[in-house]
Amino acid sequence: MTSPGQWGYATEESIREREPTDKDMMFITKSEAKKRWVNQVWEVEGHTWLYNDPNQFLGHFYHFVAESLVGFWAMHAGTLDSLITARGETTAPLPSRAIFLRCTPSDIRDSSHFNSYYMHAAFPSISLETSANWDDRVFMTRRGDKVFKFSYALLGDRSASFRGRICGSQNQRIAAEARRVVEDRTTRWWWEPIRRAVLRHANVPEDIVDMPVTSVASFDTGIELSEPKKAFPIVITYINRQGGRRCLRGEDHEVLVRELSQLVQRRGWEFHDVKAQRLTQEEQLTMAARTTVLVGVHGNGLSHLLSMAPTQLSTVIEIFGLGGFMHDYEWTARELGHKYYGIHNDTTFEHPNLPEVAVPESFQSSSIPVQGSLVARLIEKRIPLTPAAPNVPRIAS
């Protein structure tokens, strides 16, 4: 349930060091609490999220948002509202504060600025406290004669999550433990309140934001529409990592871009070859919201699947170095309602037939091979033609 909040490594020594003691957490009865603190209890109202993670991963867009935020919101919303609608309508109260017990303000900021963007766009009134603020609370209660009582508190701890059956032995995704607990009492739209709030803050047009409801490719939403559903453009977005660490072999990159360009020209679709770091946050979010198929080498840019509209056509295609595989984007894509494919050069795979997790030397290669024609064929198979209108996808009834 908790840990000392130290950096974690896959060694026996590190595992032992992260085992909690009474200094990390104690359970006491109500009668003991009344005896100890009498009337010196200071109520912290609202919903509080307590992050007991060190600064090892939180300065990274994927780990902060697609892991931690996804996990916190999954448990929060799954506990407080079982009826979230396809338009993101929810009765779950928003968190009042998030306290990062082991981090400084700079520790939770990422270079892309999406960590703070998501938090403040999704929860406009939230306050973000860090280790100095927590130390102030500790100092004020140092004599043990008074205490802060959190009305509602949700505790997240990376090391503790790895003790869970799913995270620890199956997919290494800390959010998976939270989803496992609440998945049977939530709707498929549990992420929509966050996705829509962030996109609206970025001024994404409302018809794009509402695509999961109004698209001809939408799932059954239970919402009656006054107008017919729309055939939105099919948009293929390729996250281009060339010139950096972990990218495609030069000639394979060129072939992939050519194959995808020819595919969209033939079909009347759209293709975007994107260097995400050259776009503003708002441009990146708009791009993601319009994307039908997101393609890229394993890396941070694939975190934009968080903003894609979940439909019967939404797809994430992740390219790995030979022999490499991690569940990061595979698990997240499927939990958010997108079809997922992984690729090793000339081989595709999908859930439940996935490779073993592995991070060989080739995983970080700047010369990862891939057959561009295979990617193009995979997308064509995923989005079949309507005979009377070749640029409109055929959706199974």
Secondary structure, DSSP 8 states (H G I E B T S, - for coil): ---------SSHHHHHHT---TTT-----HHHHHHHHTT-EEEEEEEEEEE---TTTTTSHIIIIIIIIHHHHHHHHHHH-S---TT--------SEEEETT--GGGG--TTSHHHHHHHHH-TT-EEE-HHHHHHHHHHTTTSS-EEEEEEEEEE-HHHHTTSHHIIIII--HHHHHHHHHGGGS-TTTTHHHHHHHHHHTT--HHHHTHHHHBTT--------SS--B----EEEEE--TTSSS-B-HHHHHHHHHHHHHHHHHHT-EEEEE-GGGS-HHHHHHHHHH-SEEEEESSGGGGGGGGS---SS-EEEEE--TT-B-SHHHHHHHHTT-EEEEEEBTEEEBTTB----B--GGGG-SSB-B-HHHHHHHHHHHS-EETTEEEEE----
